[in-house]
């Protein structure tokens, strides 16, 4: 099984920062930290599972990257949009699932 190096783009880091601010307003700090840690674990799982998904046909996601792939979060509220370059998975964006209309 191929193992990839996972990198997060600046845009995805910005998405995570905005989400963290939102979570801090919606739940306890401990809850927000747990939620953020779960998201990091999911992103890190791409090191093993990145090749399990085909390139998306979603026009919305292909605007982010022409070879975009997607992974839905554990609670189905977020989509991690990523692409693969040789041995590296690059997470391009993290968007609300409701934004992916096809």
Secondary structure, DSSP 4 states (H G I P E B T S, - for coil): ----EEEE-HHHHHHHHHHHHHHHHHS-HHHHHHHHHHHHHHHHTHHHHGGGSPPP--HHHHHH-TT-EEEE-TTSSEEEEEEEETTEEEEEEEEEGGG---
